[in-house]
Amino acid sequence: MVLVASAGDLDTTGSAVRAHVRLIHETALDYSVDAELTVSLPEIPTARRQELLDQAVNHCPLVNGWAVNLDGETP
């Protein structure tokens, strides 16, 4: 998030990511991980937050398929 924001000259002061992570037991030796991330971007202008979040998710392959929401907003 900080890397993508800094490329756009945006202030990430006070930003945070909260994660709710679940380890899912599929079979005897098979587990998967699921997560829901909530991102807070207090110093980023409201109109730019979703764009920044989308860019950051595109640059992070681990997030693929996980829910990523802006704090206080549900898509």
mmCIF file of the N, C-alpha and C atoms, coordinates in Angstrom:
data_MODEL
# 
_entry.id   MODEL 
# 
loop_
_atom_site.group_PDB 
_atom_site.id 
_atom_site.type_symbol 
_atom_site.label_atom_id 
_atom_site.label_alt_id 
_atom_site.label_comp_id 
_atom_site.label_asym_id 
_atom_site.label_entity_id 
_atom_site.label_seq_id 
_atom_site.pdbx_PDB_ins_code 
_atom_site.Cartn_x 
_atom_site.Cartn_y 
_atom_site.Cartn_z 
_atom_site.occupancy 
_atom_site.B_iso_or_equiv 
_atom_site.pdbx_formal_charge 
_atom_site.auth_seq_id 
_atom_site.auth_comp_id 
_atom_site.auth_asym_id 
_atom_site.auth_atom_id 
_atom_site.pdbx_PDB_model_num 
ATOM 1   N N  . MET A 1 1  ? 0.828   -1.158  0.000  1.00 0.00 ? 1  MET A N  1 
ATOM 2   C CA . MET A 1 1  ? 0.000   0.000   0.000  1.00 0.00 ? 1  MET A CA 1 
ATOM 3   C C  . MET A 1 1  ? 0.891   1.246   0.000  1.00 0.00 ? 1  MET A C  1 
ATOM 4   N N  . VAL A 1 2  ? 1.871   1.264   0.894  1.00 0.00 ? 2  VAL A N  1 
ATOM 5   C CA . VAL A 1 2  ? 2.753   2.432   0.992  1.00 0.00 ? 2  VAL A CA 1 
ATOM 6   C C  . VAL A 1 2  ? 3.541   2.626   -0.299 1.00 0.00 ? 2  VAL A C  1 
ATOM 7   N N  . LEU A 1 3  ? 4.011   1.543   -0.887 1.00 0.00 ? 3  LEU A N  1 
ATOM 8   C CA . LEU A 1 3  ? 4.777   1.637   -2.131 1.00 0.00 ? 3  LEU A CA 1 
ATOM 9   C C  . LEU A 1 3  ? 3.936   2.230   -3.254 1.00 0.00 ? 3  LEU A C  1 
ATOM 10  N N  . VAL A 1 4  ? 2.717   1.737   -3.412 1.00 0.00 ? 4  VAL A N  1 
ATOM 11  C CA . VAL A 1 4  ? 1.826   2.250   -4.460 1.00 0.00 ? 4  VAL A CA 1 
ATOM 12  C C  . VAL A 1 4  ? 1.454   3.698   -4.175 1.00 0.00 ? 4  VAL A C  1 
ATOM 13  N N  . ALA A 1 5  ? 1.169   4.018   -2.917 1.00 0.00 ? 5  ALA A N  1 
ATOM 14  C CA . ALA A 1 5  ? 0.786   5.386   -2.553 1.00 0.00 ? 5  ALA A CA 1 
ATOM 15  C C  . ALA A 1 5  ? 1.934   6.361   -2.770 1.00 0.00 ? 5  ALA A C  1 
ATOM 16  N N  . SER A 1 6  ? 3.152   5.937   -2.439 1.00 0.00 ? 6  SER A N  1 
ATOM 17  C CA . SER A 1 6  ? 4.290   6.846   -2.593 1.00 0.00 ? 6  SER A CA 1 
ATOM 18  C C  . SER A 1 6  ? 4.559   7.154   -4.057 1.00 0.00 ? 6  SER A C  1 
ATOM 19  N N  . ALA A 1 7  ? 4.249   6.221   -4.947 1.00 0.00 ? 7  ALA A N  1 
ATOM 20  C CA . ALA A 1 7  ? 4.417   6.473   -6.378 1.00 0.00 ? 7  ALA A CA 1 
ATOM 21  C C  . ALA A 1 7  ? 3.452   7.555   -6.847 1.00 0.00 ? 7  ALA A C  1 
ATOM 22  N N  . GLY A 1 8  ? 2.326   7.679   -6.180 1.00 0.00 ? 8  GLY A N  1 
ATOM 23  C CA . GLY A 1 8  ? 1.337   8.701   -6.520 1.00 0.00 ? 8  GLY A CA 1 
ATOM 24  C C  . GLY A 1 8  ? 1.442   9.926   -5.638 1.00 0.00 ? 8  GLY A C  1 
ATOM 25  N N  . ASP A 1 9  ? 2.525   10.009  -4.845 1.00 0.00 ? 9  ASP A N  1 
ATOM 26  C CA . ASP A 1 9  ? 2.766   11.142  -3.954 1.00 0.00 ? 9  ASP A CA 1 
ATOM 27  C C  . ASP A 1 9  ? 1.599   11.351  -2.980 1.00 0.00 ? 9  ASP A C  1 
ATOM 28  N N  . LEU A 1 10 ? 1.132   10.259  -2.369 1.00 0.00 ? 10 LEU A N  1 
ATOM 29  C CA . LEU A 1 10 ? 0.034   10.316  -1.405 1.00 0.00 ? 10 LEU A CA 1 
ATOM 30  C C  . LEU A 1 10 ? 0.572   10.067  0.000  1.00 0.00 ? 10 LEU A C  1 
ATOM 31  N N  . ASP A 1 11 ? -0.034  10.677  0.991  1.00 0.00 ? 11 ASP A N  1 
ATOM 32  C CA . ASP A 1 11 ? 0.392   10.591  2.387  1.00 0.00 ? 11 ASP A CA 1 
ATOM 33  C C  . ASP A 1 11 ? -0.271  9.394   3.068  1.00 0.00 ? 11 ASP A C  1 
ATOM 34  N N  . THR A 1 12 ? 0.532   8.417   3.497  1.00 0.00 ? 12 THR A N  1 
ATOM 35  C CA . THR A 1 12 ? -0.009  7.228   4.161  1.00 0.00 ? 12 THR A CA 1 
ATOM 36  C C  . THR A 1 12 ? 0.080   7.301   5.686  1.00 0.00 ? 12 THR A C  1 
ATOM 37  N N  . THR A 1 13 ? 0.365   8.480   6.219  1.00 0.00 ? 13 THR A N  1 
ATOM 38  C CA . THR A 1 13 ? 0.434   8.642   7.664  1.00 0.00 ? 13 THR A CA 1 
ATOM 39  C C  . THR A 1 13 ? -0.862  8.162   8.306  1.00 0.00 ? 13 THR A C  1 
ATOM 40  N N  . GLY A 1 14 ? -0.739  7.326   9.331  1.00 0.00 ? 14 GLY A N  1 
ATOM 41  C CA . GLY A 1 14 ? -1.905  6.843   10.064 1.00 0.00 ? 14 GLY A CA 1 
ATOM 42  C C  . GLY A 1 14 ? -2.658  5.716   9.387  1.00 0.00 ? 14 GLY A C  1 
ATOM 43  N N  . SER A 1 15 ? -2.205  5.290   8.226  1.00 0.00 ? 15 SER A N  1 
ATOM 44  C CA . SER A 1 15 ? -2.883  4.200   7.519  1.00 0.00 ? 15 SER A CA 1 
ATOM 45  C C  . SER A 1 15 ? -2.641  2.880   8.243  1.00 0.00 ? 15 SER A C  1 
ATOM 46  N N  . ALA A 1 16 ? -3.597  1.967   8.111  1.00 0.00 ? 16 ALA A N  1 
ATOM 47  C CA . ALA A 1 16 ? -3.480  0.669   8.776  1.00 0.00 ? 16 ALA A CA 1 
ATOM 48  C C  . ALA A 1 16 ? -4.231  -0.387  7.980  1.00 0.00 ? 16 ALA A C  1 
ATOM 49  N N  . VAL A 1 17 ? -3.787  -1.623  8.134  1.00 0.00 ? 17 VAL A N  1 
ATOM 50  C CA . VAL A 1 17 ? -4.479  -2.770  7.544  1.00 0.00 ? 17 VAL A CA 1 
ATOM 51  C C  . VAL A 1 17 ? -4.764  -3.746  8.683  1.00 0.00 ? 17 VAL A C  1 
ATOM 52  N N  . ARG A 1 18 ? -6.037  -4.110  8.831  1.00 0.00 ? 18 ARG A N  1 
ATOM 53  C CA . ARG A 1 18 ? -6.435  -5.126  9.803  1.00 0.00 ? 18 ARG A CA 1 
ATOM 54  C C  . ARG A 1 18 ? -6.787  -6.394  9.031  1.00 0.00 ? 18 ARG A C  1 
ATOM 55  N N  . ALA A 1 19 ? -6.399  -7.536  9.582  1.00 0.00 ? 19 ALA A N  1 
ATOM 56  C CA . ALA A 1 19 ? -6.676  -8.806  8.908  1.00 0.00 ? 19 ALA A CA 1 
ATOM 57  C C  . ALA A 1 19 ? -7.401  -9.763  9.842  1.00 0.00 ? 19 ALA A C  1 
ATOM 58  N N  . HIS A 1 20 ? -8.449  -10.364 9.330  1.00 0.00 ? 20 HIS A N  1 
ATOM 59  C CA . HIS A 1 20 ? -9.136  -11.463 10.012 1.00 0.00 ? 20 HIS A CA 1 
ATOM 60  C C  . HIS A 1 20 ? -8.775  -12.704 9.204  1.00 0.00 ? 20 HIS A C  1 
ATOM 61  N N  . VAL A 1 21 ? -7.939  -13.570 9.786  1.00 0.00 ? 21 VAL A N  1 
ATOM 62  C CA . VAL A 1 21 ? -7.383  -14.705 9.058  1.00 0.00 ? 21 VAL A CA 1 
ATOM 63  C C  . VAL A 1 21 ? -7.946  -16.010 9.621  1.00 0.00 ? 21 VAL A C  1 
ATOM 64  N N  . ARG A 1 22 ? -8.303  -16.912 8.709  1.00 0.00 ? 22 ARG A N  1 
ATOM 65  C CA . ARG A 1 22 ? -8.825  -18.221 9.096  1.00 0.00 ? 22 ARG A CA 1 
ATOM 66  C C  . ARG A 1 22 ? -7.973  -19.317 8.451  1.00 0.00 ? 22 ARG A C  1 
ATOM 67  N N  . LEU A 1 23 ? -7.601  -20.297 9.256  1.00 0.00 ? 23 LEU A N  1 
ATOM 68  C CA . LEU A 1 23 ? -6.950  -21.500 8.753  1.00 0.00 ? 23 LEU A CA 1 
ATOM 69  C C  . LEU A 1 23 ? -8.052  -22.544 8.613  1.00 0.00 ? 23 LEU A C  1 
ATOM 70  N N  . ILE A 1 24 ? -8.264  -23.026 7.398  1.00 0.00 ? 24 ILE A N  1 
ATOM 71  C CA . ILE A 1 24 ? -9.365  -23.939 7.115  1.00 0.00 ? 24 ILE A CA 1 
ATOM 72  C C  . ILE A 1 24 ? -8.815  -25.345 6.911  1.00 0.00 ? 24 ILE A C  1 
ATOM 73  N N  . HIS A 1 25 ? -9.316  -26.283 7.707  1.00 0.00 ? 25 HIS A N  1 
ATOM 74  C CA . HIS A 1 25 ? -8.900  -27.679 7.621  1.00 0.00 ? 25 HIS A CA 1 
ATOM 75  C C  . HIS A 1 25 ? -9.764  -28.368 6.579  1.00 0.00 ? 25 HIS A C  1 
ATOM 76  N N  . GLU A 1 26 ? -9.178  -28.678 5.429  1.00 0.00 ? 26 GLU A N  1 
ATOM 77  C CA . GLU A 1 26 ? -9.914  -29.288 4.322  1.00 0.00 ? 26 GLU A CA 1 
ATOM 78  C C  . GLU A 1 26 ? -9.988  -30.808 4.487  1.00 0.00 ? 26 GLU A C  1 
ATOM 79  N N  . THR A 1 27 ? -8.828  -31.453 4.565  1.00 0.00 ? 27 THR A N  1 
ATOM 80  C CA . THR A 1 27 ? -8.731  -32.905 4.760  1.00 0.00 ? 27 THR A CA 1 
ATOM 81  C C  . THR A 1 27 ? -7.591  -33.159 5.736  1.00 0.00 ? 27 THR A C  1 
ATOM 82  N N  . ALA A 1 28 ? -7.258  -34.431 5.954  1.00 0.00 ? 28 ALA A N  1 
ATOM 83  C CA . ALA A 1 28 ? -6.249  -34.783 6.958  1.00 0.00 ? 28 ALA A CA 1 
ATOM 84  C C  . ALA A 1 28 ? -4.942  -34.002 6.806  1.00 0.00 ? 28 ALA A C  1 
ATOM 85  N N  . LEU A 1 29 ? -4.486  -33.808 5.588  1.00 0.00 ? 29 LEU A N  1 
ATOM 86  C CA . LEU A 1 29 ? -3.216  -33.109 5.367  1.00 0.00 ? 29 LEU A CA 1 
ATOM 87  C C  . LEU A 1 29 ? -3.362  -31.881 4.478  1.00 0.00 ? 29 LEU A C  1 
ATOM 88  N N  . ASP A 1 30 ? -4.553  -31.371 4.373  1.00 0.00 ? 30 ASP A N  1 
ATOM 89  C CA . ASP A 1 30 ? -4.813  -30.251 3.463  1.00 0.00 ? 30 ASP A CA 1 
ATOM 90  C C  . ASP A 1 30 ? -5.463  -29.097 4.219  1.00 0.00 ? 30 ASP A C  1 
ATOM 91  N N  . TYR A 1 31 ? -4.777  -27.971 4.204  1.00 0.00 ? 31 TYR A N  1 
ATOM 92  C CA . TYR A 1 31 ? -5.277  -26.762 4.846  1.00 0.00 ? 31 TYR A CA 1 
ATOM 93  C C  . TYR A 1 31 ? -5.269  -25.624 3.834  1.00 0.00 ? 31 TYR A C  1 
ATOM 94  N N  . SER A 1 32 ? -6.110  -24.658 4.056  1.00 0.00 ? 32 SER A N  1 
ATOM 95  C CA . SER A 1 32 ? -6.066  -23.439 3.248  1.00 0.00 ? 32 SER A CA 1 
ATOM 96  C C  . SER A 1 32 ? -6.190  -22.243 4.184  1.00 0.00 ? 32 SER A C  1 
ATOM 97  N N  . VAL A 1 33 ? -5.809  -21.108 3.681  1.00 0.00 ? 33 VAL A N  1 
ATOM 98  C CA . VAL A 1 33 ? -5.876  -19.872 4.453  1.00 0.00 ? 33 VAL A CA 1 
ATOM 99  C C  . VAL A 1 33 ? -6.839  -18.930 3.756  1.00 0.00 ? 33 VAL A C  1 
ATOM 100 N N  . ASP A 1 34 ? -7.700  -18.319 4.536  1.00 0.00 ? 34 ASP A N  1 
ATOM 101 C CA . ASP A 1 34 ? -8.620  -17.316 4.014  1.00 0.00 ? 34 ASP A CA 1 
ATOM 102 C C  . ASP A 1 34 ? -8.463  -16.075 4.881  1.00 0.00 ? 34 ASP A C  1 
ATOM 103 N N  . ALA A 1 35 ? -8.678  -14.924 4.294  1.00 0.00 ? 35 ALA A N  1 
ATOM 104 C CA . ALA A 1 35 ? -8.529  -13.690 5.059  1.00 0.00 ? 35 ALA A CA 1 
ATOM 105 C C  . ALA A 1 35 ? -9.487  -12.630 4.550  1.00 0.00 ? 35 ALA A C  1 
ATOM 106 N N  . GLU A 1 36 ? -9.846  -11.736 5.450  1.00 0.00 ? 36 GLU A N  1 
ATOM 107 C CA . GLU A 1 36 ? -10.596 -10.535 5.089  1.00 0.00 ? 36 GLU A CA 1 
ATOM 108 C C  . GLU A 1 36 ? -9.792  -9.357  5.623  1.00 0.00 ? 36 GLU A C  1 
ATOM 109 N N  . LEU A 1 37 ? -9.434  -8.456  4.728  1.00 0.00 ? 37 LEU A N  1 
ATOM 110 C CA . LEU A 1 37 ? -8.604  -7.310  5.083  1.00 0.00 ? 37 LEU A CA 1 
ATOM 111 C C  . LEU A 1 37 ? -9.440  -6.043  5.092  1.00 0.00 ? 37 LEU A C  1 
ATOM 112 N N  . THR A 1 38 ? -9.184  -5.202  6.091  1.00 0.00 ? 38 THR A N  1 
ATOM 113 C CA . THR A 1 38 ? -9.836  -3.903  6.170  1.00 0.00 ? 38 THR A CA 1 
ATOM 114 C C  . THR A 1 38 ? -8.742  -2.844  6.206  1.00 0.00 ? 38 THR A C  1 
ATOM 115 N N  . VAL A 1 39 ? -8.826  -1.900  5.291  1.00 0.00 ? 39 VAL A N  1 
ATOM 116 C CA . VAL A 1 39 ? -7.784  -0.892  5.119  1.00 0.00 ? 39 VAL A CA 1 
ATOM 117 C C  . VAL A 1 39 ? -8.310  0.477   5.532  1.00 0.00 ? 39 VAL A C  1 
ATOM 118 N N  . SER A 1 40 ? -7.531  1.167   6.350  1.00 0.00 ? 40 SER A N  1 
ATOM 119 C CA . SER A 1 40 ? -7.859  2.530   6.766  1.00 0.00 ? 40 SER A CA 1 
ATOM 120 C C  . SER A 1 40 ? -6.828  3.478   6.152  1.00 0.00 ? 40 SER A C  1 
ATOM 121 N N  . LEU A 1 41 ? -7.307  4.495   5.442  1.00 0.00 ? 41 LEU A N  1 
ATOM 122 C CA . LEU A 1 41 ? -6.431  5.454   4.748  1.00 0.00 ? 41 LEU A CA 1 
ATOM 123 C C  . LEU A 1 41 ? -6.848  6.878   5.105  1.00 0.00 ? 41 LEU A C  1 
ATOM 124 N N  . PRO A 1 42 ? -6.632  7.303   6.345  1.00 0.00 ? 42 PRO A N  1 
ATOM 125 C CA . PRO A 1 42 ? -7.185  8.578   6.797  1.00 0.00 ? 42 PRO A CA 1 
ATOM 126 C C  . PRO A 1 42 ? -6.659  9.823   6.090  1.00 0.00 ? 42 PRO A C  1 
ATOM 127 N N  . GLU A 1 43 ? -5.437  9.802   5.591  1.00 0.00 ? 43 GLU A N  1 
ATOM 128 C CA . GLU A 1 43 ? -4.865  10.995  4.961  1.00 0.00 ? 43 GLU A CA 1 
ATOM 129 C C  . GLU A 1 43 ? -4.999  10.993  3.439  1.00 0.00 ? 43 GLU A C  1 
ATOM 130 N N  . ILE A 1 44 ? -5.548  9.933   2.884  1.00 0.00 ? 44 ILE A N  1 
ATOM 131 C CA . ILE A 1 44 ? -5.749  9.849   1.436  1.00 0.00 ? 44 ILE A CA 1 
ATOM 132 C C  . ILE A 1 44 ? -7.103  10.473  1.114  1.00 0.00 ? 44 ILE A C  1 
ATOM 133 N N  . PRO A 1 45 ? -7.180  11.352  0.131  1.00 0.00 ? 45 PRO A N  1 
ATOM 134 C CA . PRO A 1 45 ? -8.476  11.931  -0.241 1.00 0.00 ? 45 PRO A CA 1 
ATOM 135 C C  . PRO A 1 45 ? -9.484  10.825  -0.574 1.00 0.00 ? 45 PRO A C  1 
ATOM 136 N N  . THR A 1 46 ? -10.701 10.993  -0.099 1.00 0.00 ? 46 THR A N  1 
ATOM 137 C CA . THR A 1 46 ? -11.748 9.985   -0.279 1.00 0.00 ? 46 THR A CA 1 
ATOM 138 C C  . THR A 1 46 ? -11.879 9.544   -1.729 1.00 0.00 ? 46 THR A C  1 
ATOM 139 N N  . ALA A 1 47 ? -11.807 10.467  -2.644 1.00 0.00 ? 47 ALA A N  1 
ATOM 140 C CA . ALA A 1 47 ? -11.975 10.157  -4.069 1.00 0.00 ? 47 ALA A CA 1 
ATOM 141 C C  . ALA A 1 47 ? -10.855 9.272   -4.618 1.00 0.00 ? 47 ALA A C  1 
ATOM 142 N N  . ARG A 1 48 ? -9.724  9.198   -3.931 1.00 0.00 ? 48 ARG A N  1 
ATOM 143 C CA . ARG A 1 48 ? -8.570  8.418   -4.416 1.00 0.00 ? 48 ARG A CA 1 
ATOM 144 C C  . ARG A 1 48 ? -8.409  7.073   -3.718 1.00 0.00 ? 48 ARG A C  1 
ATOM 145 N N  . ARG A 1 49 ? -9.128  6.858   -2.621 1.00 0.00 ? 49 ARG A N  1 
ATOM 146 C CA . ARG A 1 49 ? -8.915  5.660   -1.802 1.00 0.00 ? 49 ARG A CA 1 
ATOM 147 C C  . ARG A 1 49 ? -9.156  4.356   -2.553 1.00 0.00 ? 49 ARG A C  1 
ATOM 148 N N  . GLN A 1 50 ? -10.292 4.232   -3.234 1.00 0.00 ? 50 GLN A N  1 
ATOM 149 C CA . GLN A 1 50 ? -10.606 2.973   -3.913 1.00 0.00 ? 50 GLN A CA 1 
ATOM 150 C C  . GLN A 1 50 ? -9.602  2.688   -5.025 1.00 0.00 ? 50 GLN A C  1 
ATOM 151 N N  . GLU A 1 51 ? -9.208  3.726   -5.750 1.00 0.00 ? 51 GLU A N  1 
ATOM 152 C CA . GLU A 1 51 ? -8.217  3.563   -6.817 1.00 0.00 ? 51 GLU A CA 1 
ATOM 153 C C  . GLU A 1 51 ? -6.896  3.056   -6.246 1.00 0.00 ? 51 GLU A C  1 
ATOM 154 N N  . LEU A 1 52 ? -6.456  3.643   -5.139 1.00 0.00 ? 52 LEU A N  1 
ATOM 155 C CA . LEU A 1 52 ? -5.215  3.227   -4.497 1.00 0.00 ? 52 LEU A CA 1 
ATOM 156 C C  . LEU A 1 52 ? -5.325  1.784   -4.010 1.00 0.00 ? 52 LEU A C  1 
ATOM 157 N N  . LEU A 1 53 ? -6.436  1.456   -3.391 1.00 0.00 ? 53 LEU A N  1 
ATOM 158 C CA . LEU A 1 53 ? -6.647  0.095   -2.900 1.00 0.00 ? 53 LEU A CA 1 
ATOM 159 C C  . LEU A 1 53 ? -6.608  -0.909  -4.049 1.00 0.00 ? 53 LEU A C  1 
ATOM 160 N N  . ASP A 1 54 ? -7.279  -0.604  -5.142 1.00 0.00 ? 54 ASP A N  1 
ATOM 161 C CA . ASP A 1 54 ? -7.291  -1.494  -6.311 1.00 0.00 ? 54 ASP A CA 1 
ATOM 162 C C  . ASP A 1 54 ? -5.881  -1.699  -6.867 1.00 0.00 ? 54 ASP A C  1 
ATOM 163 N N  . GLN A 1 55 ? -5.097  -0.631  -6.946 1.00 0.00 ? 55 GLN A N  1 
ATOM 164 C CA . GLN A 1 55 ? -3.724  -0.741  -7.450 1.00 0.00 ? 55 GLN A CA 1 
ATOM 165 C C  . GLN A 1 55 ? -2.873  -1.602  -6.523 1.00 0.00 ? 55 GLN A C  1 
ATOM 166 N N  . ALA A 1 56 ? -3.013  -1.407  -5.227 1.00 0.00 ? 56 ALA A N  1 
ATOM 167 C CA . ALA A 1 56 ? -2.231  -2.180  -4.261 1.00 0.00 ? 56 ALA A CA 1 
ATOM 168 C C  . ALA A 1 56 ? -2.583  -3.663  -4.338 1.00 0.00 ? 56 ALA A C  1 
ATOM 169 N N  . VAL A 1 57 ? -3.863  -3.980  -4.446 1.00 0.00 ? 57 VAL A N  1 
ATOM 170 C CA . VAL A 1 57 ? -4.298  -5.381  -4.553 1.00 0.00 ? 57 VAL A CA 1 
ATOM 171 C C  . VAL A 1 57 ? -3.736  -6.016  -5.825 1.00 0.00 ? 57 VAL A C  1 
ATOM 172 N N  . ASN A 1 58 ? -3.722  -5.276  -6.926 1.00 0.00 ? 58 ASN A N  1 
ATOM 173 C CA . ASN A 1 58 ? -3.180  -5.801  -8.184 1.00 0.00 ? 58 ASN A CA 1 
ATOM 174 C C  . ASN A 1 58 ? -1.688  -6.102  -8.099 1.00 0.00 ? 58 ASN A C  1 
ATOM 175 N N  . HIS A 1 59 ? -0.974  -5.428  -7.194 1.00 0.00 ? 59 HIS A N  1 
ATOM 176 C CA . HIS A 1 59 ? 0.464   -5.633  -7.041 1.00 0.00 ? 59 HIS A CA 1 
ATOM 177 C C  . HIS A 1 59 ? 0.800   -6.679  -5.978 1.00 0.00 ? 59 HIS A C  1 
ATOM 178 N N  . CYS A 1 60 ? -0.207  -7.269  -5.357 1.00 0.00 ? 60 CYS A N  1 
ATOM 179 C CA . CYS A 1 60 ? 0.039   -8.224  -4.272 1.00 0.00 ? 60 CYS A CA 1 
ATOM 180 C C  . CYS A 1 60 ? -0.663  -9.545  -4.566 1.00 0.00 ? 60 CYS A C  1 
ATOM 181 N N  . PRO A 1 61 ? 0.049   -10.524 -5.134 1.00 0.00 ? 61 PRO A N  1 
ATOM 182 C CA . PRO A 1 61 ? -0.591  -11.785 -5.513 1.00 0.00 ? 61 PRO A CA 1 
ATOM 183 C C  . PRO A 1 61 ? -1.172  -12.568 -4.336 1.00 0.00 ? 61 PRO A C  1 
ATOM 184 N N  . LEU A 1 62 ? -0.670  -12.379 -3.124 1.00 0.00 ? 62 LEU A N  1 
ATOM 185 C CA . LEU A 1 62 ? -1.212  -13.092 -1.967 1.00 0.00 ? 62 LEU A CA 1 
ATOM 186 C C  . LEU A 1 62 ? -2.655  -12.712 -1.672 1.00 0.00 ? 62 LEU A C  1 
ATOM 187 N N  . VAL A 1 63 ? -3.066  -11.533 -2.064 1.00 0.00 ? 63 VAL A N  1 
ATOM 188 C CA . VAL A 1 63 ? -4.405  -11.036 -1.758 1.00 0.00 ? 63 VAL A CA 1 
ATOM 189 C C  . VAL A 1 63 ? -5.451  -11.599 -2.714 1.00 0.00 ? 63 VAL A C  1 
ATOM 190 N N  . ASN A 1 64 ? -5.026  -12.174 -3.817 1.00 0.00 ? 64 ASN A N  1 
ATOM 191 C CA . ASN A 1 64 ? -5.948  -12.671 -4.834 1.00 0.00 ? 64 ASN A CA 1 
ATOM 192 C C  . ASN A 1 64 ? -7.037  -13.555 -4.227 1.00 0.00 ? 64 ASN A C  1 
ATOM 193 N N  . GLY A 1 65 ? -8.281  -13.128 -4.377 1.00 0.00 ? 65 GLY A N  1 
ATOM 194 C CA . GLY A 1 65 ? -9.404  -13.904 -3.875 1.00 0.00 ? 65 GLY A CA 1 
ATOM 195 C C  . GLY A 1 65 ? -9.844  -13.543 -2.473 1.00 0.00 ? 65 GLY A C  1 
ATOM 196 N N  . TRP A 1 66 ? -9.072  -12.753 -1.747 1.00 0.00 ? 66 TRP A N  1 
ATOM 197 C CA . TRP A 1 66 ? -9.464  -12.345 -0.401 1.00 0.00 ? 66 TRP A CA 1 
ATOM 198 C C  . TRP A 1 66 ? -10.272 -11.060 -0.475 1.00 0.00 ? 66 TRP A C  1 
ATOM 199 N N  . ALA A 1 67 ? -11.177 -10.890 0.456  1.00 0.00 ? 67 ALA A N  1 
ATOM 200 C CA . ALA A 1 67 ? -11.956 -9.653  0.540  1.00 0.00 ? 67 ALA A CA 1 
ATOM 201 C C  . ALA A 1 67 ? -11.067 -8.541  1.088  1.00 0.00 ? 67 ALA A C  1 
ATOM 202 N N  . VAL A 1 68 ? -11.057 -7.411  0.405  1.00 0.00 ? 68 VAL A N  1 
ATOM 203 C CA . VAL A 1 68 ? -10.296 -6.240  0.852  1.00 0.00 ? 68 VAL A CA 1 
ATOM 204 C C  . VAL A 1 68 ? -11.250 -5.058  0.817  1.00 0.00 ? 68 VAL A C  1 
ATOM 205 N N  . ASN A 1 69 ? -11.522 -4.486  1.983  1.00 0.00 ? 69 ASN A N  1 
ATOM 206 C CA . ASN A 1 69 ? -12.491 -3.399  2.101  1.00 0.00 ? 69 ASN A CA 1 
ATOM 207 C C  . ASN A 1 69 ? -11.843 -2.159  2.689  1.00 0.00 ? 69 ASN A C  1 
ATOM 208 N N  . LEU A 1 70 ? -12.356 -1.017  2.304  1.00 0.00 ? 70 LEU A N  1 
ATOM 209 C CA . LEU A 1 70 ? -11.962 0.225   2.951  1.00 0.00 ? 70 LEU A CA 1 
ATOM 210 C C  . LEU A 1 70 ? -12.690 0.311   4.278  1.00 0.00 ? 70 LEU A C  1 
ATOM 211 N N  . ASP A 1 71 ? -12.014 0.815   5.307  1.00 0.00 ? 71 ASP A N  1 
ATOM 212 C CA . ASP A 1 71 ? -12.606 0.934   6.634  1.00 0.00 ? 71 ASP A CA 1 
ATOM 213 C C  . ASP A 1 71 ? -13.909 1.718   6.566  1.00 0.00 ? 71 ASP A C  1 
ATOM 214 N N  . GLY A 1 72 ? -14.978 1.113   7.041  1.00 0.00 ? 72 GLY A N  1 
ATOM 215 C CA . GLY A 1 72 ? -16.281 1.771   7.041  1.00 0.00 ? 72 GLY A CA 1 
ATOM 216 C C  . GLY A 1 72 ? -17.032 1.652   5.742  1.00 0.00 ? 72 GLY A C  1 
ATOM 217 N N  . GLU A 1 73 ? -16.459 0.973   4.758  1.00 0.00 ? 73 GLU A N  1 
ATOM 218 C CA . GLU A 1 73 ? -17.105 0.824   3.454  1.00 0.00 ? 73 GLU A CA 1 
ATOM 219 C C  . GLU A 1 73 ? -17.116 -0.645  3.063  1.00 0.00 ? 73 GLU A C  1 
ATOM 220 N N  . THR A 1 74 ? -18.210 -1.119  2.558  1.00 0.00 ? 74 THR A N  1 
ATOM 221 C CA . THR A 1 74 ? -18.324 -2.487  2.064  1.00 0.00 ? 74 THR A CA 1 
ATOM 222 C C  . THR A 1 74 ? -18.703 -2.418  0.597  1.00 0.00 ? 74 THR A C  1 
ATOM 223 N N  . PRO A 1 75 ? -17.935 -3.113  -0.260 1.00 0.00 ? 75 PRO A N  1 
ATOM 224 C CA . PRO A 1 75 ? -18.239 -3.034  -1.694 1.00 0.00 ? 75 PRO A CA 1 
ATOM 225 C C  . PRO A 1 75 ? -19.581 -3.670  -2.020 1.00 0.00 ? 75 PRO A C  1 
# 
